[in-house]
């Protein structure tokens, strides 16, 4: 009988010497299980340049460990089209994207879930002279960006609900991008403009007499009774959520801590941004951080604000959210 037991143990352990201890087998089995669970993974994380990249700048720079078996790649992406294409292809595992893009992808059955929102509006109306009310905007020309897109819709929503007809009471002149908009305002070619961060920080550094007319986030809050609108959100591939929930929760915690750190350390964040060549200078980060409205709110707590924002976008231009409002499966439940 002892010979039979010995043969079984030898075959099971592949020739390892047991040294007369029959209790070694379970430990080897545990190690084998551990090796299976801790298989090597490479996780690709991306965010558009600007506030989304800034929200995870600490993670970009310090590359916190999620375990020896997990390799993290971080990338700041300048092209929104490239970002969307790479998400659709599954190349990117975790991303901070415009919230309406997240909804559009979900409605196209792209396998990602919205985990939380982290950029709560970055649009500001500025001018060369004081304006005391929206009524004073009548007859004025306002330079802005994104005709038919989210900046345009937010502006039109705020104007319309403050007694200003965007089609008849003001002239909306659209520029190609934030940098062009900022340049035109600095040079004096425009006198009133809706400029997003981080472009606004550069404007205020180069043109100190810039007058802040309206914080569109505050105006949105007055109209909707929500804190603001969730302009950008964190999405994670469903495969990770289903198969590696512990990692997902660890990442969410690290991301939230990164945002908390960012808001407490603007100077160091600015240094990180310059070192990583994100396109945001240290002065721009320091001067614009407060206006970037970066905070993390989990999907279950941000849901009301997300639904309001997406509803407004849908009502103006339904294709901005993929043709319909997303259902409950869009939101991370934890």
JOZIBEL-V536644 format. One line per field, one symbol per residue. psi: psi as a letter, one per 20 degrees, with the letter a starting at -180 (. if undefined). burial: + if it has 9 or more other C-alpha atoms within 8 Angstrom, else -. A space follows every 10 residues. Layout:
# JOZIBEL-V536644
psi->???
burial->???
This chain:
# JOZIBEL-V536644
psi->ghhggggghg ghjkjqpikj oijhghgghg hggghghlqp qppppqqqqb hgghhkhhhg gimqpjqhip pppqppphoh gggghhghij hphpqorphh ggggggijkp mqqohrqiol pkppprairq phrhhiipiq ppparlpiag hgggghgggh jkjpohhhhr oopprgrhgg ggghghijiq hpqopqqihh ghghhhmhjp pogpohghhg ghhijqgapn hqqpqqphgg hhhlhggghg ggghgghggg ggiilhghhh gggghiliio rghhgghigh iiloqppqgh higghggggh gggghgnhii jkirpqahih ppi.
burial->--------++ ---------- ----+----- ---------- --++++++++ ++++++++++ ---------+ ++-++++--- --++-+++-- -+++++++++ +++++++--- -+++++++++ ++++++++-- ---+--++-+ ++++++---+ ++++++++++ ---+++--++ ++-++--+-+ ++++++---+ ++++++++++ ++++-----+ +++-++++++ +----+-+++ ++++++++-+ +--++--+-+ +---++-+++ +++--++-++ ++++---+-+ ++-+++-++- -+++++++++ -++-++-+++ ++++---+++ ++++++---+ ++--
